[in-house]
Amino acid sequence: MKNNIIFSKITADDWPQIMAIENQTYPNPWPLKVMQDCQQAGYQCIKGTVSTKPNEIACYAFLMIGFEESNLLNISVNPVLQRQNIASQLLQRLLLISRINHAKNIWLEVRASNQAAINLYEKFHFKQIGTRKHYYQYIDASGQKIKEHALIMSRKVNL
């Protein structure tokens, strides 16, 4: 079943839900301050809700628009709603926003171990164009320091 996602801008009331999702989703979650700084800087900060549950955030993303390019900084789907086509709908919306803002290319970094995300990006014709060594650094559940490479991926906005 495909969820009907309604997209809108992130507001101050959304931060508690977004932080809960962020902390469940990533081993190295973004701090709230970084997200608020993105919003203050005028980046595209969008959330998606399922039409049947408009008060529950299903997904969110932070997209920086620059001169003829956009950079996907963060994209997340509520863990209880993953594998339901929500990430695909969100990525389609981000590509539309990029196109409207005259971006020619869209870029992102993804953890080398995040095969589900890599598969999604490849489905949308993103190609790996480089690697950032030890880009992600965090402490895992056992207290061990992890250094993980990021794959740099890109695609043309208008395919």
C-alpha positions as CSV (number, residue, x, y, z in Angstrom):
1,M,0.0,0.0,0.0
2,K,1.3,3.4,-1.0
3,N,1.0,6.1,1.7
4,N,-0.2,9.5,0.5
5,I,2.4,11.9,1.8
6,I,1.7,15.6,2.4
7,F,4.8,17.8,2.3
8,S,5.2,21.1,4.2
9,K,7.9,23.2,5.8
10,I,9.4,22.2,9.1
11,T,8.2,24.5,12.0
12,A,9.4,25.0,15.6
13,D,6.7,22.6,16.8
14,D,8.2,19.8,14.8
15,W,11.6,19.6,16.5
16,P,10.7,17.1,19.2
17,Q,9.4,14.6,16.7
18,I,12.3,15.2,14.2
19,M,14.9,14.7,17.0
20,A,13.2,11.5,18.1
21,I,13.4,10.2,14.5
22,E,16.9,11.4,14.0
23,N,18.1,9.7,17.2
24,Q,16.4,6.4,16.2
25,T,17.7,6.5,12.7
26,Y,21.4,7.4,12.8
27,P,24.4,6.2,14.8
28,N,25.7,9.8,14.5
29,P,22.5,12.0,14.7
30,W,22.5,15.7,13.8
31,P,22.3,18.0,16.8
32,L,19.1,20.1,17.0
33,K,21.2,23.3,16.6
34,V,22.5,22.2,13.2
35,M,19.0,21.6,12.0
36,Q,17.8,25.0,13.3
37,D,20.8,26.6,11.7
38,C,19.8,25.1,8.3
39,Q,16.4,26.5,8.8
40,Q,17.8,30.0,9.7
41,A,20.0,29.9,6.7
42,G,17.0,29.5,4.4
43,Y,17.7,25.9,3.3
44,Q,14.8,23.8,2.1
45,C,13.7,22.1,5.4
46,I,10.7,19.9,4.6
47,K,8.7,17.3,6.4
48,G,6.2,14.8,5.2
49,T,3.2,13.4,7.0
50,V,0.9,10.6,6.1
51,S,-2.5,12.0,5.1
52,T,-4.3,9.8,7.6
53,K,-2.0,11.0,10.5
54,P,-1.3,14.7,9.8
55,N,0.2,15.2,13.3
56,E,2.9,12.5,13.0
57,I,6.0,13.2,11.0
58,A,6.8,10.4,8.6
59,C,9.9,11.9,7.0
60,Y,12.0,15.0,6.7
61,A,14.9,16.4,4.7
62,F,17.3,19.3,4.6
63,L,18.3,20.5,1.1
64,M,20.8,23.3,0.4
65,I,20.3,25.1,-2.9
66,G,23.3,26.7,-4.4
67,F,24.1,28.1,-7.8
68,E,22.9,25.5,-10.3
69,E,23.2,22.7,-7.8
70,S,21.6,21.3,-4.7
71,N,23.1,19.3,-1.8
72,L,21.0,16.8,0.1
73,L,22.3,17.2,3.6
74,N,19.9,15.0,5.6
75,I,17.0,12.7,4.7
76,S,15.2,10.5,7.2
77,V,12.1,8.3,7.4
78,N,10.5,7.4,10.7
79,P,11.7,3.8,11.4
80,V,8.2,2.5,11.9
81,L,7.3,3.7,8.4
82,Q,10.4,2.6,6.5
83,R,10.1,0.3,3.5
84,Q,6.7,1.8,2.5
85,N,7.8,4.0,-0.4
86,I,8.0,7.2,1.7
87,A,11.7,7.8,1.0
88,S,11.0,7.5,-2.7
89,Q,8.3,10.1,-2.5
90,L,10.5,12.4,-0.5
91,L,13.4,12.1,-2.9
92,Q,11.0,12.8,-5.8
93,R,9.9,16.0,-4.0
94,L,13.5,17.0,-3.4
95,L,14.3,16.6,-7.1
96,L,11.3,18.7,-7.9
97,I,12.4,21.4,-5.5
98,S,15.9,21.3,-7.1
99,R,14.5,21.6,-10.6
100,I,12.2,24.5,-9.6
101,N,15.4,26.3,-8.2
102,H,17.3,25.7,-11.5
103,A,19.7,23.2,-10.0
104,K,21.5,21.2,-12.7
105,N,23.0,18.6,-10.3
106,I,22.2,17.2,-6.9
107,W,24.8,15.8,-4.6
108,L,24.8,13.8,-1.4
109,E,27.0,11.8,1.0
110,V,25.9,8.5,2.3
111,R,27.5,6.1,4.8
112,A,29.3,3.4,2.9
113,S,27.5,0.8,5.0
114,N,24.0,2.2,4.4
115,Q,23.1,-0.2,1.6
116,A,19.4,0.5,1.8
117,A,20.0,4.2,1.2
118,I,22.6,3.5,-1.6
119,N,20.0,1.2,-3.3
120,L,17.4,4.0,-3.1
121,Y,19.8,6.6,-4.6
122,E,20.8,4.2,-7.4
123,K,17.1,3.5,-8.2
124,F,16.9,7.3,-8.7
125,H,20.0,7.2,-11.0
126,F,22.6,8.6,-8.6
127,K,26.1,7.5,-9.4
128,Q,29.1,7.3,-7.0
129,I,31.6,9.9,-8.0
130,G,34.0,9.8,-5.0
131,T,34.7,8.8,-1.4
132,R,35.3,10.9,1.7
133,K,37.5,8.8,4.0
134,H,36.5,8.7,7.6
135,Y,33.8,11.3,7.0
136,Y,31.4,9.8,9.6
137,Q,32.9,9.4,13.1
138,Y,30.8,8.2,16.0
139,I,30.7,5.9,19.0
140,D,28.7,2.7,18.4
141,A,26.5,0.9,20.9
142,S,29.4,-1.0,22.4
143,G,31.4,2.2,23.0
144,Q,33.8,1.7,20.2
145,K,34.9,4.7,18.0
146,I,33.8,4.2,14.4
147,K,35.3,5.9,11.4
148,E,33.3,5.3,8.3
149,H,33.7,6.4,4.7
150,A,31.1,8.4,2.9
151,L,30.2,7.7,-0.7
152,I,29.7,10.9,-2.7
153,M,26.8,10.5,-5.1
154,S,25.4,12.8,-7.7
155,R,23.0,12.9,-10.6
156,K,21.7,15.4,-13.1
157,V,18.4,17.0,-11.9
158,N,16.8,16.7,-15.3
159,L,17.2,13.2,-16.6
